[in-house]
Each structure stands twice: as C-alpha cells, then as structure tokens.
C-alpha cells in the first residue's frame, strides 16, 4: 500500500520523513470553517478526517494521513499572526501563560473505507518574556505564518518554560507516536 500525507505543510512532511517511510504528499481542498457550536477539539478532529477522506477519493490502495491543529490561549484560538505587530501582541499575551495545542489525526484506508482518528493534546507553558526577548526572537525567526507566533522545531523552544504531553511531535502538527500506532493497526510496520 502507498502512504500519502494529506497536507501541504513542510513541517508535517519533515516530521513524517523522520519515520524513514516512502510516502507522497497530496493537498486536500476542503472548507475549514467551524460548524456552529463546534468546539476546537471537535473541529480539528473533524477536519483531520475530512482531509484524509478527500485525498482518499483520488487514490486507490493507500493509507492516507490527515491532520489538523489549533492552539488555545485562555480559551481563545491563536491564529497565524501574518505580521510583526500581531506576532508581538500574541507573544506578549502568551508570556507566562499556557497554550494548549489540539491536534486531530486520521489514518484512512482507501481499500476498506475504514479510518482511525484521535485527538492529541499538547500543552506549552511560556516563560515570562520581556519585550527585548520577543523582539530578538521575532527578528531571528520571523514566524509570521505559524499559529501562536513561534516555531517549536526551531528557536521557539527557547520561549518555553515547560511542555506537557504524550507526543512532542504533536506540537509541530503530526503526532508520530499515535500515527505509528495507527499504522501498526493497519499492518503497516514502521520498523
């Protein structure tokens, strides 16, 4: 069976490559608008399933990986800042606070139409950040297209006081421990 990563994210692609498996990528085109009354947990889980199912329509004899992620700070969704000013604001708000990342993961078998899905949370506690620390970080890494205004796989790790969760790769957007479990259930051994 062919393994397909249903994502255009370079970060998810790098993560999956760590498993040293052959795979291709295909980008889903779905409406990611939240449903009325839908929690962030429900949203990311639903979108991970919809992404995998959309890609599955285009491929036979494949296992398709779908993933979606959102971050919450004090119950409010963190978006990609898009510019320096918005990133400064986000990091000031995150200073000394916890940010909870919710990552939805789905593995869809195109032969059987069956899928495995799971929500994988991960919490980051930020250090107390001075204005100078924020400015130095943003000048060096410019994470303006990253939700929460940081890249944990890069220098952003220096912004954290602690991390809590079962799968550190979930923080970057593709929980590899849970994905390995799902692949094993499908008879697709990583080792």
N, C-alpha and C positions, 0 to 999 in steps of 0.2 A: 504494500500500500504506500501511496505517496503521502507525505506530510506537508501540509500547507498552513502557513501562518497568515491568517486573515487580517493583515494590518500593513499600513504603510510607514509605521513608526520605526525609525532607525534604531531606537533604544530597544524595542521588543525584538527586532531582528538580531541585534548583538547578543541579547540575553539567550535567545534560542540557539544561536551558534555555539554557545558555551557547552551545550549538550553533545556537540560533535555529531549531529544527525544531518542527513541530507534533507533539505526542505526547499520549497519555493514560497514566494510571497504573492498574495493577491489582495488587493484593497477592496473592502466592501463599500458599497454606496447605499447607506441606509439613513433614514430620518432619525436623528438622535434627540429629538425633542422629548422632554419628560412628559409623561402622562399626568393628567390631573390627579392630585393626591398621592402621586408615586414618591416613595422615599428614595433617598440616594442609593441605598442598598438594593432596593428593587430595580431601580433604573440601571445601575451598572451590570447587574446580573442579567436583566432582560436584554440589554444591548449586546452583551458578550454572546448570548445565544443567537440573537438576530444576525449579528455579524457572521458567525460561523455558518448559520443556515443559508445566508445569502451567498456566501462563497461556495457552499456545498452544491448549490444549483448549477454551478459551472464546471464541476469536476466529478469524475467517477473514481471509484476505488481509492478513496482518500480519507485521511483523518485531518479535519480542519480545526484549527485553533482560533477561537475568538476571545478577545479580551477587551475590557473597558474599565476605566478608572476615574474616580473622582476623589477630591480631598475636601475635608470639612474642618473649618476653624471656628470654634464656638457655635457649631450648628449651621454655619454659613458655608456655602460651596465656594471653593477657591478656583478661579479661572486662570487662564493664561493671561499674564499682565499686558503683553503686547508692547509695552514701552517702559522706559526707565522710571518715570514718575510713578506709574502704577505698581511697578515692582518694589520700589522703595516703600510705598504705602503697605503692600502686602507683608513685606518682611518686618516692618515696624509692628504691625498687628500680630504677627506670629512670634515676636520676641518674648521669650519666657513662657510661651503657650504650647499646648499640644495640638498637633494636626493629625487627624485620623484619615488615612487613605483606605478607601474601599475599592477593591479590585474584583471585578467579575471575570470568571474564567469558564470557557466552554470548550469541550473537545467533541466534535461531531463526526460520526462515522457515516460516510456517504453510502456505503453498501447496505447498512441496516436502518438508517434514518434515526438511530438512537444517539443520544448525547449524554455526556456527563457535564455537570455545571456546579460551580461552587463560588461562594463569596469569600474572599481572603482579606481580612482587615490587617492594617499595619499602622502603628502609632509612632509619631516622632515628637519628641519634646525639644523645642528650640532653646538654645542658650539665651541669656539676656544679651541682646545685640545693640551695640552702640551705633550711632549714625555713621561713624567712620568705618566700622566693621561692615555695615550694609553697603556703604559706598564702595569700599575696597572689593568686596565680593562681586558686586554687580559690574564693576569696571573690568574685572578679570574674566568673568564667566558669561555675562550678558544672557541670562536665562529667560528672556522675554517671551519665549514660546513654550514655557514649562509651567504647568499649573503649580501655584504656590511660589513661583519666582526662584526656584532653585533646581539644581541637578545633583541628586544624591550620589550619582555614579561619578561625580567629579568633585570639585572643590566645595560643593554644597554640604558635604559631610561635616565640614568644619563649623557649620551653623548649628549643629545638633548637640544637645546635652546627653540625650539617650534615645534609644529606639526599642520598641517592643512589638513583637510579632513572631509568628512561627516560620515565616518565609521572607528573608530580606529582599529577595528579587521581586516580591510583590510591590515594594516601594517604587520600583522603576516601571512597573506596569505589566509584568508577566511572571506570575508565581511559579517558578520552575519546580519546586518540591511538589506542589499539587499537580502540576502538569505531568510530571514523571509518574505520579500515582495513577492518573487518568490513562496515560499511555500504557502502563502495565496492565490495567484492567482490559484494555483492548488488545492485549497480546503483542504490543509494540515495545519491546525491551530497549531501554537506553543503554544498558551495559551488556 
